[in-house]
């Protein structure tokens, strides 16, 4: 094992820490964008489903409240 004390890392440690932090932030941002993309698609699909059914079945606005209550 190295003689260097684990509590006193070498000069490259600060750079490694900065790179790891940047990578974590980058991954978090990419995940957030992916989740938001999926949610926007989901909400658009749900809106389309409701609008389509309202038109075909001549449902009123109450269907949205009913769906909300039942979910």
N, C-alpha and C positions, 0 to 999 in steps of 0.2 A: 504494500500500500504506500501511496505517496506520503512524503514527510510533511507536505503542506497541510495545515490545519483546516478542516472542513468549515470552520467558522470564519475563515479568512480566505475567500476565493481569490483567484488570480486576477490580473488586470482585465482579462477578457470577460469577466463576469458581468460587468455593467452592460456591455454590448449584448451579451447573450440574453440578459434580462429584458433589455429593450426590444430585442427581436422576438422573444417569446410573447411579450405583452402585445406587440404589434400584430403578431400572428393570431393571437386569441381575439383581439378586437376585430380583425379582418373576418375571421370565421363567424363571430357573433353577428356582424353586419350582414354577411352573406346569408346566414340562417334567417335573420329577421326579414330580409328581402324575399326569401323563398316562402316564408310563412305568409307574409302580406300578399304575395302573388296568389297563393292558394286560396286565401280567405276572400280576396276580391273575386276570384273566379267562382267560388262557392256561393257568395252572396248574389252574384249576377245570375247564376243558375237557379237559385231559389226564387229570385224575383221573376225570372222568366217562367218558371213552373207555375207560380201563383197567378201571374198575369194571364197565362195561357188558359188555366182552369177557370179563372174568373170570366174570361171571354166566352169560352165554350159552354160552361154550365150556368152562366149568368149569375155568378155569385157576387155578393156585395163586398164591401170592405171588411165586414165582420169576420170574414174567413181568416184574415191576417191575425186578428185578435184571438180567434179560436185556435189557430195553429200555435200562437205564442203561449197560450194557456196550456195547451196539451203537451207542449214540448217541455 
